[in-house]
């Protein structure tokens, strides 16, 4: 191991925080179609809530699936918090890869909901895969070893 490799930062966890137009609708998409659970939601800087209320607009929400966490932040607050994000659009400039079990069941269920999915196929390297576009235009890749 060379000196540069030895001194690299050890990352303990990676949680994507994704800019979206509507936090509640996005969280509902991920819970309904992908089985995530709401960990908490933030309507403003003073409160953290365990459930969504329909009469509120949310700025942030954390969802979980097992040990995996994913967060959604309303675009205007994301851009205010992160100067680099000003004037950046949201959507398909990134894809999120998830290795899953029972990919055929997941594919058939999502397709039956008339969601935007690619065909389920076996790649040249022997992995089953398909892609789903979420309601914000983000691309989710699902794979399973064949």
SULDAZI-V416901 format. One record per residue. PHI is phi in whole degrees, -180 to 180 (999 if undefined). OMEGA is omega in degrees with one decimal (* if undefined). Layout:
phi: (PHI,PHI)
omega: (OMEGA,OMEGA)
//
This chain:
phi: (999,-81,-62,-63,-65,-64,-94,-67,-63,-94,-86,-87,-161,-124,-123,-68,-114,-113,-74,-139,-76,-135,-63,-65,-63,-66,-61,-64,-60,-70,-77,-68,-95,-120,79,-70,-123,-70,-87,-167,-134,-126,-81,-154,-77,-97,-132,-127,-120,-93,-139,-82,-116,-67,-92,-118,-106,-104,-99,-160,-151,-111,-118,-133,-144,63,-87,-78,-122,-142,-122,-124,-128,-60,-53,-64,-74,-60,-68,-69,-74,-122,-54,-64,-86,-57,66,-89,-85,-105,118,-69,-83,-147,-127,-113,-94,-130,-90,-130,-99,55,-62,-66,-63,-61,-58,-63,-67,-67,-66,-68,-87,60,-84,-80,-128,-83,-70,-75,-144,-97,-74,-64,-99,86,-113,-76,-152,-155,-120,-125,-98,-81,-68,-99,94,-72,-106,-110,-104,-116,-136,-149,-62,-77)
omega: (179.6,-175.1,-179.4,-180.0,-177.7,-175.9,179.4,177.2,175.6,-178.8,-177.8,-176.5,175.8,177.9,177.3,171.7,-168.5,178.4,-178.9,177.4,-175.8,-175.9,-176.1,179.1,178.6,178.2,178.6,176.1,-177.7,177.1,-177.7,-171.5,-173.6,172.6,175.2,176.5,178.7,174.0,175.0,177.9,-177.0,177.3,179.1,-177.1,-174.0,-173.5,172.1,-175.4,179.6,-179.0,173.8,170.8,-172.8,-177.3,-178.0,171.4,-174.5,179.3,-173.0,172.2,175.9,176.7,179.5,169.5,-173.0,178.8,-178.1,174.8,174.6,-177.5,177.2,179.3,179.9,-171.4,-176.6,179.4,175.4,-179.1,176.1,-177.5,-173.0,-177.2,179.7,-174.9,180.0,178.1,175.5,177.0,177.7,172.8,-163.1,178.6,179.7,174.3,-178.6,-176.7,177.9,175.9,-173.1,168.6,176.0,-176.7,-179.3,176.7,178.7,179.8,-178.7,179.6,-179.7,178.5,179.5,176.9,-179.5,175.1,-177.6,-180.0,172.2,175.8,172.8,-177.2,173.0,-179.6,178.3,179.7,168.2,-179.9,172.6,179.6,166.3,-179.5,176.5,173.1,179.6,-174.2,176.2,-178.3,176.4,-175.5,178.8,178.2,177.4,179.8,172.8,177.4,-177.1,*)
//
